[in-house]
Structure formats: structure tokens, C-alpha cells
Amino acid sequence: MNRKILWLCVVSLISVSLNVAGQQPDKAAKEKLAQKYPSLHIQAKVGKRNSPIGGSSYMMTMTMTPEIIIESAKTQPMAAASATFLLITSDTSAKYRRGEEELVIATSETKGIPAVAKGSRRSIEFKALSTRYDSDRDSSNVGGQEYKYYIMAIFADDNQFLHFETNCPELSRYLQAHPELRVKFLGMKPDEKFKTNFK
């Protein structure tokens, strides 16, 4: 098998995988998911802590702690699942010196959520991110990264979406019209540029 054929096979497999994960479940599939994940309630949180950098009156460290709180019926089992969480940061120099928004994918992490015999309230914590940034909101800003948005999703054990959430208003509106593109954004990698002028 030559390289071109091998490459086409790999691309096809990725495409099929993304299509399956991006499918909208029909009524029967929704009922099956409700049985496997009864009374499911999900909440995304990003804790932020700022601390000054010694010897500077303007440079700060920001520590971001992504977390998902997941609850299911206390008297029923819940199947295994997985969660993906992305953090998006903004460049302070671009924002305050040039009045532009330069956003980047800062982290992307996927974690497994084990099945339980009886549902409960569980906290799924993701790796914390620390950044340095200039806190002066004027043309003297020398830059750095500060928290802006998150994107997160919970997947069932068969890769169906159980929950999708973002606090980026533009992305939320865009995906209401194009839900099949959720997987595309969840698949973005750290250091990729993130733009909100969707077309």
C-alpha cells in the first residue's frame, strides 16, 4: 500500500469518527441515553486566581482551574462517559494597545468518567493553567495571556453528545445553526488561533 492510499484511508477513518460523534440522536437514541445517564445534570466551571508578580506593579499571574460538576440519579447506575475541556485565552497587548481581540486555544484535555453503580455528585478536574499578563489597561500594555472562554462537552460511551457548553456567545449562536460543527471546535489544538467572526 503506497503512502497516498494509506493517507486516504486515515483521512476517511477520521471523517467517519467525527461524523459519528457529531450525529444528532433520534428519539429512540435519546431514550436509550436517558436510561444509561438518568437525571443527568452538568455544570462547567473555570476558577480564576490572580496574584502579582514580585517586583512588578503591573505584571500578574493568572491561574485557571477548569472543572465539570456532574450529577445523576442517586438510586440508578450511570454508564461511563468522557469529557473534553478547552480553555481559550486573550492577548492583553492586542486588546489594550491595538483594540483587537487575539484569541488562542490554550489547553485541550479529554478525561474518562468512570461508570458508577449509583449516581452521585462528582467533580471532574482538569489540569490547571497558569499564565503571565500585563494588567494595565492602556497603550503601555506589554502583553500576556488572560482567560477569555471555555468550550466543553460530555460524550456517552458510544460517542453521542450528552452535553455541550461554551461561554462564547458568538460560538454558541453559530453552533445553534450548525450543531454538526461542534466536533470541529472540540478538536482544536493548543496554540491554534480562535476567531469569533464566524461565517
HELIX and SHEET records of a PDB file:
HELIX    1   1 ARG A    3  ALA A   21  1                                  19    
HELIX    2   2 LYS A   27  LYS A   36  1                                  10    
HELIX    3   3 THR A   92  ARG A   97  1                                   6    
HELIX    4   4 PRO A  169  ALA A  177  1                                   9    
HELIX    5   5 PRO A  179  LEU A  181  5                                   3    
HELIX    6   6 ARG A  182  LEU A  186  1                                   5    
SHEET    1   A 3 HIS A  41  PRO A  52  0                                        
SHEET    2   A 3 MET A  59  GLU A  71 -1                                        
SHEET    3   A 3 ARG A 121  GLU A 125 -1                                        
SHEET    1   B 3 HIS A  41  PRO A  52  0                                        
SHEET    2   B 3 MET A  59  GLU A  71 -1                                        
SHEET    3   B 3 LEU A 129  ASP A 134 -1                                        
SHEET    1   C 5 PHE A 161  THR A 166  0                                        
SHEET    2   C 5 GLN A 145  ALA A 156 -1                                        
SHEET    3   C 5 ALA A  81  ASP A  91 -1                                        
SHEET    4   C 5 LEU A 103  ILE A 113 -1                                        
SHEET    5   C 5 LYS A 193  PHE A 194 -1                                        
END                                                                             
